Amino acid sequence: MNQKPLGSTKVMLPEIGLGTWNYQGDADVILRSRELGGFLIDTAESYGTEREVGRAIKDRREDYFIATKVSPENLRYDDVLQAAENSLRRLDTDWIDLYQIHFPNPKIQITGTMKALGDLVNTGKVRYIGVSNFSSKEFKDAQEALGDIPIVCNQVEYSLFNQSINDDFLPYSTQNAVTVMAYSPLAQGFIDPELAKRPKLAALLDEIATANQMTRAQVLLAWCIHHPQVVTIPQTNNVGRVAENIAASGGRLTEEQYSDLTDASS
């Protein structure tokens, strides 16, 4: 498993972790991900999966990097602190490795939100702060409100089928050493319907998969993590899929293959 730095920190993350949206609670999936190097596990208070994640990691907590998220309705100062306590309790852990704002909420002043997050870092309950679904402007505003503590990560939807961050946050992430944590890299399992709308892309994808002895999903994941700032968290409830996904790590695409796929997707 290749690893990449978390923002400008010295912490290294696997370039392929595990997302737990719609996770069915089979601990073997989380355990297998760690065994293969995918020790990054992402959840959220709104997913309803924190307890299942907590049970799976309980005996090996220090072997995992756990990311969770506070919901946008809970971004007032006191609500952030309470949400974090609730997540810590459900995860059955003393600390959260990465605590993220799930979505921006323009109805709540960001200053109070970021003060609460900074206080959580200062008390040791949270190690690092991230955001999710933020534009570069929203990210800059949040960082300004937070002050000297860096926001290390923005979790966004990113895949060969959805490259909406290419003109905004992706270049910003490169210039400012911010990790992009890509969710839905496999189109939430709807790869075939997406490719049915793009027959030329489908043909190229299959050609590259055959040449590289990869599956379609592995090519899509390899494309996603080709950018140096990007790690990804595909979701699965299948232990076998975990091994397939993680096998996509390691620079499996050539620069030409990456460029050809990118061009064919537009």
Secondary structure, DSSP 8 states (H G I E B T S, - for coil): --EEESTTSS-EEESB-EE-TT----HHHHHHHHHTT--EEE--GGGT-HHHHHHHHGGGGGG-EEEEEE-GGG-SHHHHHHHHHHHHHHHT-S-EEEEEESS--TTS-HHHHHHHHHHHHHTTSEEEEEEES--HHHHHHHHHHHTTS-EEEEEEE-BTTB-TTTTTHHHHHHHHT-EEEEE-TTGGG-HHHHHHT-HHHHHHHHHHHHHHT--HHHHHHHHHTTSTTEEE--B-S-HHHHHHHHTTTTT-S-HHHHHHHHHHH-
